[in-house]
Amino acid sequence: MSEDDCATITWAINNYSHYWQKIDEAVVSPVFSIYMPEETKWKLMLFPSGVDPYPNCVALFLHRDKDCNGAENIKVESSLDYLRSDGSYDDIPLNNEFRKNERKGYDCYFYTIRKGSDYLQQDILTLRCRLFRFNDKAVEMSNIFARTIFGAKEVFSQLLIENVINLSSDQTHSIVIKSKSKDDIMEINLVVTNENEKNICFGINCIDQRVKYLAVKTFIIDSQMQKIDAGEHEYWPDSEMCPMFPLKFTKKELIASKRRYLPIDVLILNFEFSISTGIVFEGIEKRSCEYTKHLLPDKVTESCRKSISHENINDYPCALITDLTSLHEDQSTCDVKLKTKTNTFPVHTLILSARSPVFKAMFSNDMKEKTDGCVDVSDLQDETIRRFLLFLYTDQLEDLTWDAALHLFKAADKYAVIALRDQCSNFLKSKLNLENACEALLLSDLHQDKNLKESTQNFILRNAKVIFKSEEWKILKDNNSKLVIETMDRNWNEE
């Protein structure tokens, strides 16, 4: 706790050097609440690659949430700080007026943070925000610790190209890069371009959809088995098309130094990939509050405590989350696979059995899946399985869309993962609209989700004039008249 009367928010970002954000793209902290005496909601926004017009500079902002309570405009005394390796903080004062859904901070504080920086300790960037006063009133004394973890992989591969001297522009040499669990990550295609210069280039085709960004270092292995730098490149798979990355050496230059690089007319290329796979964990790990009577009245204090007790605070120690995330990604000790139509996912029977009674029964008895070491999940999509396993291992859900929540709900119901089913159900209830209500009603009926069904029926009846005329409702009437009648009868029963 700071010696000053303030709310202190500490935010750690693990594997920071694996960030994938481009200019004007932010890493956002979990939302945290501060009471003064009404609840105000805030988050930190970090731009690792900067904001326009300051590329390659780190930008940091404090953002007031749009769903915040209190006055539309409040004056805030605060500071934004970066932790140095010696334990000290750069204290950056920030005294501004904040409207709802507004951010204030610094868009050009220092250059991009890389490995070896004074601000990175074991590749963890730690930021601190302190809030002192709102509209000249003291805030609650509290400590909040939040963490974000980037998924990170280091992959090494080698490509041997024979008969380099006669290599032509119509020839392609390819290699598939695999993870430790033998899953395909990407494909590298190497070609000769530009008939005059004979440039040697390679392209990357990402197979694993989790890859957000990768940096690659290339090396030529010479006749003395020494690594010779052949260039460094960056790639974002969300780009419309993959560029061709040139090596530092052209074919002509390699042949000119044949004795060193092509002693037996074989080119040996090493690739060292640093891969980012998005956010694998984010949440508030710990919160503690201290109150004094001159700061908050008893009624507000009690309200604050009750609110905190209902916040979505992760109670697991960070080490456990980190270790389970690593176990999920490494997969070297997996003892069974889930098989979809297009892919296989190595998993641990112990984890699946602990999270799902269906899997527990499957692996506890001499069933076919236990004997074969493979579970057929061909009715589920690869992306659904990926999200499903992330939840089983880490209890975390990535940002959901309507379709993703639908598929995940079905998977959770099939394997009796009640916590996941409930979260997906709550998400679907919160996203009901005129276009998807019929779909949600059918889903809730098929899977006997009473709460989702009642919420959807009530939504349909409130918007009956529009929904009853829709094509979706007509299709539902033709195919499930019993459900339609039940929904319409609910209106009369309510009356």
TILO-400952 format. One record per residue (C-alpha): chain; x negated, y, z negated. Coordinates in nm, 3 decimals, decimal comma, always signed. Each point is the difference from the previous one (the first is absolute). Example, Ala and Ser with C-alpha at 12.3 -4.5 7.8 and 13.67 -1.06 7.14 Angstrom:
# TILO-400952
unit / u / v / w
A / -1,230 / -0,450 / -0,780
A / -0,137 / +0,344 / +0,066
//
This chain:
# TILO-400952
unit / u / v / w
A / +0,000 / +0,000 / +0,000
A / -0,129 / +0,340 / +0,094
A / -0,065 / +0,243 / -0,283
A / +0,238 / +0,239 / +0,174
A / +0,375 / -0,043 / -0,030
A / +0,072 / -0,134 / +0,347
A / +0,123 / -0,290 / +0,207
A / -0,292 / -0,188 / +0,154
A / +0,043 / -0,216 / +0,308
A / -0,297 / -0,215 / +0,103
A / +0,020 / -0,166 / +0,343
A / -0,254 / -0,262 / +0,108
A / -0,029 / -0,116 / +0,362
A / -0,179 / -0,334 / +0,034
A / -0,195 / -0,087 / +0,319
A / +0,018 / +0,366 / +0,095
A / -0,259 / -0,024 / +0,281
A / +0,246 / -0,226 / +0,185
A / +0,254 / +0,278 / +0,050
A / +0,157 / +0,009 / +0,348
A / +0,178 / +0,334 / -0,006
A / -0,067 / +0,241 / +0,285
A / +0,014 / +0,379 / -0,022
A / +0,329 / +0,122 / -0,155
A / +0,076 / -0,349 / -0,138
A / +0,022 / -0,032 / -0,379
A / -0,048 / -0,257 / -0,270
A / +0,280 / +0,066 / -0,249
A / -0,011 / -0,084 / -0,369
A / +0,290 / -0,166 / -0,182
A / +0,259 / +0,255 / -0,113
A / -0,039 / +0,105 / -0,364
A / +0,245 / +0,182 / -0,224
A / -0,079 / +0,285 / -0,239
A / +0,255 / +0,139 / -0,248
A / +0,017 / +0,371 / -0,081
A / +0,268 / -0,041 / -0,134
A / +0,175 / -0,116 / +0,318
A / -0,149 / -0,278 / +0,209
A / -0,222 / +0,118 / +0,286
A / -0,144 / -0,244 / +0,253
A / -0,342 / +0,034 / +0,164
A / -0,253 / -0,182 / +0,213
A / -0,352 / +0,057 / +0,125
A / -0,077 / +0,006 / +0,372
A / -0,355 / -0,072 / +0,117
A / -0,103 / +0,051 / +0,364
A / -0,329 / -0,196 / +0,041
A / -0,056 / +0,127 / +0,356
A / +0,125 / +0,350 / -0,069
A / +0,281 / +0,216 / +0,130
A / +0,011 / +0,221 / +0,304
A / -0,204 / +0,220 / +0,055
A / -0,256 / -0,156 / -0,239
A / -0,087 / -0,346 / +0,137
A / -0,254 / -0,215 / -0,187
A / +0,074 / +0,179 / -0,327
A / +0,182 / -0,146 / -0,298
A / +0,330 / +0,170 / -0,085
A / +0,187 / -0,044 / -0,328
A / +0,346 / +0,128 / -0,093
A / +0,248 / -0,014 / -0,285
A / +0,351 / -0,058 / +0,135
A / +0,329 / +0,067 / -0,178
A / +0,263 / -0,261 / +0,088
A / +0,313 / +0,107 / +0,186
A / +0,218 / -0,192 / -0,250
A / -0,149 / +0,198 / -0,287
A / +0,217 / +0,145 / -0,277
A / -0,032 / +0,350 / -0,132
A / -0,011 / +0,335 / +0,173
A / -0,052 / +0,025 / +0,373
A / -0,321 / +0,194 / -0,056
A / -0,232 / -0,046 / -0,299
A / -0,342 / +0,138 / -0,087
A / -0,255 / -0,269 / -0,085
A / -0,341 / +0,028 / -0,164
A / -0,205 / -0,305 / +0,095
A / -0,332 / -0,133 / +0,124
A / -0,110 / -0,254 / +0,261
A / -0,324 / -0,181 / -0,083
A / -0,239 / -0,252 / +0,160
A / -0,196 / -0,239 / -0,223
A / -0,377 / -0,010 / +0,058
A / -0,225 / -0,301 / -0,058
A / -0,137 / +0,159 / -0,321
A / +0,349 / +0,007 / -0,152
A / +0,056 / +0,374 / +0,046
A / +0,285 / +0,155 / +0,194
A / +0,004 / +0,275 / +0,257
A / +0,257 / +0,229 / -0,160
A / +0,204 / +0,172 / +0,273
A / +0,264 / +0,235 / -0,145
A / +0,336 / +0,018 / +0,173
A / +0,254 / +0,262 / -0,111
A / +0,291 / +0,023 / +0,239
A / +0,374 / +0,018 / +0,029
A / +0,152 / -0,326 / +0,125
A / +0,331 / -0,038 / +0,176
A / +0,158 / -0,342 / +0,029
A / -0,163 / -0,212 / +0,273
A / -0,302 / +0,232 / +0,016
A / -0,371 / -0,072 / -0,034
A / -0,285 / +0,223 / -0,114
A / -0,370 / -0,071 / -0,019
A / -0,323 / +0,012 / +0,197
A / -0,028 / -0,087 / +0,369
A / -0,378 / +0,039 / +0,028
A / -0,184 / -0,086 / -0,320
A / -0,295 / -0,213 / +0,121
A / -0,102 / -0,226 / +0,284
A / +0,134 / -0,352 / +0,051
A / -0,097 / -0,236 / -0,282
A / -0,200 / -0,301 / +0,115
A / -0,171 / -0,290 / -0,174
A / -0,286 / +0,118 / -0,218
A / +0,178 / +0,325 / -0,084
A / -0,028 / +0,142 / -0,347
A / +0,380 / -0,029 / -0,020
A / +0,019 / -0,377 / +0,059
A / -0,069 / -0,252 / -0,275
A / +0,015 / -0,360 / +0,129
A / +0,196 / +0,139 / +0,294
A / +0,268 / +0,148 / -0,231
A / +0,101 / +0,365 / +0,035
A / +0,151 / +0,142 / -0,318
A / +0,210 / +0,316 / +0,001
A / +0,154 / +0,187 / -0,291
A / +0,285 / +0,245 / -0,016
A / +0,077 / +0,194 / -0,317
A / +0,324 / +0,193 / -0,049
A / -0,018 / +0,260 / -0,277
A / +0,301 / +0,227 / +0,016
A / +0,324 / +0,039 / +0,196
A / +0,146 / +0,353 / +0,003
A / -0,218 / +0,087 / -0,302
A / +0,134 / -0,297 / -0,198
A / -0,224 / -0,283 / -0,123
A / +0,051 / -0,344 / +0,153
A / +0,011 / -0,333 / -0,178
A / -0,337 / -0,146 / -0,101
A / -0,034 / -0,319 / +0,201
A / -0,246 / -0,225 / +0,179
A / +0,097 / -0,173 / +0,322
A / -0,230 / -0,239 / +0,185
A / +0,086 / -0,098 / +0,359
A / -0,186 / -0,218 / +0,246
A / +0,003 / -0,065 / +0,375
A / -0,194 / -0,291 / +0,150
A / -0,094 / -0,019 / +0,367
A / -0,032 / -0,346 / +0,150
A / -0,361 / -0,050 / +0,116
A / -0,186 / -0,269 / +0,192
A / -0,354 / -0,036 / +0,119
A / -0,032 / -0,232 / +0,302
A / -0,316 / -0,104 / +0,186
A / -0,018 / -0,171 / +0,338
A / -0,247 / -0,077 / +0,278
A / +0,042 / -0,017 / +0,377
A / -0,249 / -0,175 / +0,231
A / +0,000 / +0,099 / +0,367
A / -0,194 / -0,220 / +0,241
A / -0,133 / +0,088 / +0,347
A / +0,003 / +0,373 / -0,074
A / -0,216 / +0,087 / +0,300
A / +0,273 / -0,118 / +0,238
A / +0,287 / +0,135 / -0,210
A / +0,254 / +0,174 / +0,227
A / +0,284 / +0,242 / -0,061
A / +0,266 / -0,266 / +0,068
A / -0,118 / -0,220 / -0,287
A / +0,142 / +0,022 / -0,353
A / -0,147 / -0,159 / -0,311
A / +0,240 / -0,044 / -0,290
A / -0,008 / -0,112 / -0,360
A / +0,278 / -0,032 / -0,259
A / -0,086 / +0,126 / -0,349
A / +0,153 / -0,205 / -0,281
A / +0,041 / +0,056 / -0,373
A / -0,135 / -0,235 / -0,265
A / +0,336 / -0,174 / +0,008
A / -0,041 / -0,056 / +0,376
A / +0,275 / +0,244 / +0,097
A / -0,059 / +0,202 / +0,316
A / -0,081 / +0,364 / -0,075
A / -0,105 / +0,141 / +0,337
A / -0,144 / -0,078 / +0,341
A / -0,309 / +0,168 / +0,145
A / -0,035 / +0,026 / +0,380
A / -0,337 / +0,102 / +0,141
A / -0,044 / +0,116 / +0,361
A / -0,241 / +0,191 / +0,225
A / +0,143 / +0,327 / +0,130
A / -0,126 / +0,269 / +0,236
A / -0,175 / -0,177 / +0,284
A / -0,288 / +0,250 / +0,012
A / -0,087 / +0,038 / -0,368
A / +0,106 / -0,355 / -0,093
A / +0,139 / +0,111 / -0,337
A / +0,084 / -0,285 / -0,235
A / +0,327 / +0,064 / -0,186
A / +0,233 / -0,192 / -0,225
A / +0,367 / +0,034 / -0,084
A / +0,189 / -0,114 / -0,311
A / +0,341 / -0,164 / -0,005
A / +0,137 / -0,020 / -0,356
A / +0,205 / -0,313 / -0,064
A / +0,060 / +0,050 / -0,372
A / +0,271 / +0,267 / -0,026
A / -0,119 / +0,102 / -0,348
A / -0,313 / +0,164 / +0,142
A / +0,039 / +0,378 / -0,030
A / -0,354 / +0,104 / +0,083
A / -0,340 / -0,153 / +0,062
A / -0,356 / +0,120 / +0,028
A / -0,248 / -0,214 / +0,188
A / -0,379 / +0,003 / +0,008
A / -0,165 / -0,181 / +0,292
A / -0,353 / -0,140 / +0,008
A / -0,213 / -0,174 / +0,259
A / -0,214 / -0,280 / -0,140
A / -0,343 / +0,023 / +0,165
A / -0,261 / -0,268 / +0,062
A / -0,139 / +0,050 / -0,352
A / +0,353 / -0,054 / -0,144
A / +0,013 / +0,364 / -0,107
A / +0,325 / +0,199 / +0,006
A / -0,013 / +0,290 / +0,245
A / +0,271 / +0,265 / -0,037
A / +0,233 / -0,009 / +0,302
A / +0,261 / +0,253 / -0,119
A / +0,279 / +0,067 / -0,250
A / +0,366 / +0,049 / +0,087
A / +0,342 / +0,054 / -0,162
A / +0,336 / -0,136 / +0,115
A / +0,363 / +0,054 / -0,105
A / +0,222 / -0,285 / +0,134
A / +0,305 / +0,228 / +0,007
A / -0,151 / +0,177 / +0,301
A / +0,185 / -0,052 / +0,327
A / -0,294 / -0,176 / +0,160
A / -0,336 / -0,128 / -0,115
A / -0,297 / +0,195 / +0,136
A / -0,313 / -0,173 / +0,125
A / -0,293 / +0,057 / -0,236
A / -0,344 / +0,019 / +0,167
A / -0,316 / -0,149 / -0,144
A / -0,300 / +0,230 / -0,026
A / -0,184 / -0,215 / +0,254
A / +0,098 / -0,035 / +0,364
A / -0,057 / -0,321 / +0,193
A / -0,284 / +0,171 / +0,186
A / -0,175 / +0,094 / -0,325
A / +0,034 / -0,352 / -0,139
A / -0,151 / -0,153 / +0,311
A / -0,283 / +0,256 / -0,007
A / -0,086 / -0,127 / -0,351
A / +0,084 / -0,361 / +0,080
A / -0,286 / -0,141 / -0,205
A / +0,143 / +0,160 / -0,312
A / +0,375 / -0,025 / +0,052
A / +0,048 / -0,283 / +0,253
A / -0,291 / -0,242 / -0,047
A / +0,211 / -0,292 / +0,130
A / +0,259 / +0,213 / +0,181
A / +0,236 / -0,015 / -0,301
A / +0,132 / +0,311 / -0,172
A / +0,083 / -0,042 / -0,368
A / +0,244 / +0,257 / -0,139
A / +0,093 / +0,032 / -0,366
A / +0,324 / +0,172 / -0,105
A / +0,055 / +0,127 / -0,355
A / +0,360 / +0,104 / -0,063
A / +0,136 / +0,202 / -0,290
A / +0,376 / -0,051 / +0,014
A / +0,284 / +0,184 / -0,176
A / +0,327 / -0,187 / -0,047
A / +0,215 / +0,274 / -0,149
A / +0,116 / +0,052 / -0,358
A / +0,017 / -0,327 / -0,194
A / +0,093 / +0,155 / -0,336
A / +0,125 / +0,333 / -0,128
A / +0,164 / +0,087 / -0,327
A / -0,018 / +0,165 / -0,340
A / -0,195 / -0,233 / -0,224
A / +0,025 / +0,181 / -0,331
A / +0,180 / +0,291 / -0,157
A / -0,023 / +0,138 / -0,351
A / +0,167 / +0,308 / -0,144
A / -0,047 / +0,212 / -0,309
A / +0,260 / +0,247 / -0,114
A / +0,002 / +0,283 / -0,249
A / +0,310 / +0,178 / -0,122
A / -0,116 / +0,338 / +0,124
A / -0,024 / -0,144 / +0,354
A / +0,321 / -0,196 / +0,037
A / +0,321 / -0,018 / -0,200
A / +0,091 / -0,339 / -0,145
A / +0,281 / -0,054 / +0,248
A / -0,226 / +0,061 / +0,300
A / -0,276 / -0,213 / -0,153
A / +0,235 / -0,293 / -0,037
A / +0,129 / +0,049 / +0,354
A / -0,354 / +0,000 / +0,130
A / -0,087 / -0,322 / -0,185
A / +0,307 / -0,175 / +0,133
A / -0,077 / +0,113 / +0,352
A / -0,360 / -0,119 / -0,026
A / +0,115 / -0,342 / -0,120
A / +0,199 / -0,040 / +0,321
A / -0,271 / +0,120 / +0,235
A / -0,151 / -0,249 / +0,241
A / -0,331 / -0,026 / -0,183
A / -0,217 / -0,302 / +0,081
A / -0,090 / -0,177 / -0,324
A / -0,253 / -0,235 / +0,153
A / -0,364 / +0,077 / -0,067
A / -0,165 / +0,138 / +0,311
A / -0,262 / -0,277 / -0,005
A / +0,274 / -0,261 / +0,039
A / +0,161 / +0,181 / +0,291
A / -0,338 / +0,045 / +0,167
A / -0,098 / -0,364 / -0,052
A / +0,330 / -0,135 / +0,133
A / -0,025 / +0,232 / +0,298
A / -0,351 / -0,130 / +0,069
A / +0,119 / -0,359 / -0,042
A / +0,279 / +0,064 / +0,249
A / -0,234 / +0,156 / +0,257
A / -0,296 / -0,235 / -0,043
A / +0,203 / -0,324 / +0,014
A / -0,314 / -0,218 / -0,023
A / +0,163 / -0,214 / -0,273
A / +0,338 / -0,041 / +0,169
A / +0,141 / -0,354 / -0,009
A / +0,307 / +0,025 / +0,224
A / +0,125 / +0,201 / +0,300
A / +0,327 / +0,162 / +0,097
A / +0,058 / -0,045 / +0,373
A / +0,216 / +0,231 / +0,211
A / +0,060 / -0,036 / +0,372
A / -0,313 / +0,198 / +0,086
A / -0,231 / -0,002 / -0,302
A / -0,112 / -0,174 / -0,318
A / -0,045 / +0,160 / -0,342
A / -0,230 / -0,170 / -0,252
A / +0,139 / +0,020 / -0,354
A / -0,047 / -0,139 / -0,351
A / +0,257 / -0,251 / -0,126
A / -0,054 / +0,122 / -0,356
A / +0,102 / +0,358 / +0,089
A / +0,300 / -0,105 / +0,207
A / +0,118 / -0,247 / -0,266
A / -0,022 / +0,266 / -0,271
A / +0,206 / +0,248 / +0,203
A / +0,260 / -0,227 / +0,163
A / +0,190 / -0,296 / -0,148
A / +0,055 / -0,126 / +0,354
A / -0,373 / -0,018 / +0,069
A / -0,057 / -0,146 / -0,346
A / +0,237 / -0,288 / +0,071
A / -0,153 / -0,045 / +0,343
A / -0,357 / -0,031 / -0,131
A / +0,088 / -0,190 / -0,318
A / +0,150 / -0,295 / +0,185
A / -0,137 / -0,221 / +0,273
A / +0,170 / +0,192 / +0,275
A / -0,121 / +0,024 / +0,358
A / -0,131 / +0,355 / -0,051
A / -0,223 / -0,107 / -0,289
A / -0,136 / -0,298 / +0,193
A / -0,064 / +0,190 / +0,325
A / -0,131 / +0,313 / -0,169
A / +0,226 / +0,206 / +0,226
A / +0,341 / +0,162 / -0,052
A / +0,212 / +0,073 / +0,306
A / +0,135 / +0,357 / -0,019
A / +0,066 / +0,038 / +0,372
A / +0,332 / +0,169 / -0,074
A / -0,190 / +0,300 / -0,140
A / -0,199 / +0,262 / +0,189
A / -0,373 / +0,051 / -0,058
A / +0,053 / +0,349 / -0,139
A / +0,264 / -0,127 / -0,243
A / -0,234 / -0,273 / -0,127
A / -0,280 / +0,253 / -0,042
A / +0,220 / +0,231 / -0,210
A / +0,144 / -0,300 / -0,188
A / -0,345 / -0,128 / -0,099
A / -0,119 / +0,348 / -0,099
A / +0,287 / +0,014 / -0,249
A / -0,062 / -0,352 / -0,131
A / -0,367 / +0,075 / -0,067
A / +0,015 / +0,362 / -0,117
A / +0,369 / +0,078 / -0,077
A / -0,034 / +0,292 / +0,243
A / +0,222 / +0,106 / +0,290
A / -0,130 / +0,205 / +0,289
A / +0,213 / +0,279 / +0,144
A / +0,317 / -0,172 / +0,115
A / +0,210 / +0,057 / +0,308
A / +0,358 / -0,120 / +0,039
A / -0,093 / -0,296 / +0,222
A / -0,296 / -0,099 / -0,217
A / +0,220 / +0,003 / -0,312
A / +0,264 / -0,216 / +0,174
A / -0,253 / -0,268 / +0,095
A / -0,173 / +0,017 / -0,337
A / +0,333 / -0,032 / -0,181
A / +0,074 / -0,322 / +0,189
A / -0,343 / -0,143 / -0,082
A / +0,032 / +0,093 / -0,368
A / +0,344 / -0,160 / -0,018
A / -0,117 / -0,317 / +0,175
A / -0,286 / -0,053 / -0,245
A / +0,182 / +0,139 / -0,306
A / -0,239 / +0,287 / -0,066
A / +0,263 / +0,195 / -0,194
A / -0,209 / +0,310 / -0,075
A / -0,077 / +0,053 / +0,369
A / +0,359 / -0,072 / +0,100
A / +0,127 / +0,262 / -0,244
A / -0,248 / +0,263 / +0,121
A / +0,096 / -0,058 / +0,363
A / +0,369 / +0,009 / -0,094
A / -0,043 / +0,334 / -0,180
A / -0,188 / +0,139 / +0,299
A / +0,278 / -0,105 / +0,238
A / +0,263 / +0,159 / -0,224
A / -0,193 / +0,326 / +0,000
A / -0,027 / +0,003 / +0,380
A / +0,361 / -0,078 / +0,095
A / +0,133 / +0,206 / +0,290
A / +0,276 / -0,010 / +0,259
A / -0,205 / -0,211 / +0,242
A / -0,132 / -0,270 / -0,233
A / +0,287 / -0,048 / -0,247
A / +0,154 / -0,295 / +0,187
A / -0,334 / -0,173 / +0,019
A / -0,053 / +0,047 / -0,375
A / +0,350 / -0,129 / -0,076
A / -0,057 / -0,318 / +0,199
A / -0,340 / -0,055 / -0,162
A / +0,136 / +0,046 / -0,354
A / +0,283 / -0,242 / +0,069
A / -0,223 / -0,270 / +0,149
A / -0,244 / +0,019 / -0,290
A / +0,260 / +0,057 / -0,271
A / -0,149 / +0,326 / -0,124
A / +0,295 / +0,135 / -0,195
A / -0,146 / +0,342 / -0,082
A / -0,111 / +0,073 / +0,355
A / +0,333 / -0,123 / +0,133
A / +0,207 / +0,222 / -0,229
A / -0,215 / +0,304 / +0,072
A / +0,026 / -0,060 / +0,374
A / +0,376 / -0,055 / -0,010
A / +0,047 / +0,321 / -0,197
A / -0,217 / +0,187 / +0,251
A / +0,203 / -0,139 / +0,292
A / +0,329 / +0,097 / -0,159
A / -0,125 / +0,353 / -0,073
A / -0,091 / +0,033 / +0,368
A / +0,284 / -0,211 / +0,141
A / +0,111 / +0,254 / +0,263
A / -0,334 / -0,027 / +0,175
A / -0,109 / -0,358 / -0,072
A / +0,337 / -0,162 / +0,087
A / -0,034 / +0,147 / +0,350
A / -0,358 / -0,117 / +0,051
A / -0,109 / -0,282 / +0,227
A / -0,174 / -0,172 / -0,294
A / +0,327 / -0,018 / -0,194
A / +0,184 / -0,143 / +0,301
A / -0,263 / -0,273 / +0,036
A / +0,025 / -0,075 / -0,371
A / +0,382 / -0,028 / +0,029
A / -0,031 / -0,248 / +0,287
A / -0,258 / -0,219 / -0,172
A / +0,081 / +0,030 / -0,371
A / +0,359 / +0,108 / -0,045
A / +0,011 / -0,136 / -0,357
A / -0,277 / +0,237 / -0,110
A / +0,168 / +0,292 / +0,175
A / +0,335 / -0,070 / -0,171
A / -0,174 / -0,037 / -0,335
A / -0,166 / +0,339 / +0,046
A / +0,321 / +0,173 / +0,105
A / +0,196 / -0,162 / -0,284
A / -0,251 / +0,149 / -0,241
A / +0,143 / +0,341 / +0,085
A / +0,349 / -0,105 / -0,109
A / -0,131 / -0,182 / -0,306
A / -0,183 / +0,313 / -0,107
A / +0,320 / +0,198 / +0,029
//
